[in-house]
Amino acid sequence: MPEPTSPVSESIQGLREEFRSHLETFYARLNLAPPYESVEKAIRALTTALHAMPKDELTRVAADSALKWAQFRQAFETSGLSKKHRGIIAGLARDRTRLNLPAEYDQFLSLFTS
C-alpha cells in the first residue's frame, strides 16, 4: 500500500508543476527552445527553497499569487535562466506589447531588461 502524501509534499509538488508549466509557456510563446538543463536547475532551486520554508509560510506562498511569482522569479534567476538567450529575450522584451504573455511573466522578462 503506498504511503499517503503529506499536504506539504503536495503543495511543493503542485508549485513545481505550476512553475514548470510557466517555464514551458514562457519559452513557447517567445518561440525559443528552453535551455533544458537550466530549466531543471530552476525547478531544483525552487524545490530547495520551498523545502526550507516553515509549513505556514509554504501554505501562504501556495495560496498567494504574488508570493508564488516571487519564488518563481528567484528560482529563475538563481538557476541562471536569466542569462540564457539573454540578447534575444532582451530584444523581444523591449516591445512588450508584441509578446503573447500574461502580465505575470514580467517577473521573468524584467530580469532581461535590467
Disulfide bonds with the S-S distance in Angstrom:
none
